[in-house]
């Protein structure tokens, strides 16, 4: 019986699955990959990845200069 990957929910056929179902599952996987998953992923504490943008909660750009942000917000 087919299973699915945990992050993007991609179709993973099993040896016992009917081959006729493979094309539909494969095409579904390609559509998900082409869309880039469409989700936000957390790479670590304070690091979020959305599409092709990485946001770092502890860095802030002020007047074109990258600054560290401390627990008090400064």
Secondary structure as UniProt FT lines:
FT   STRAND          3..4
FT   TURN            6..8
FT   STRAND          11..12
FT   TURN            15..16
FT   HELIX           19..21
FT   HELIX           22..34
FT   HELIX           36..38
FT   STRAND          40..44
FT   TURN            45..46
FT   STRAND          47..50
FT   TURN            51..52
FT   STRAND          53..56
FT   TURN            57..58
FT   STRAND          59..62
FT   TURN            63..64
FT   STRAND          65..68
FT   TURN            71..72
//
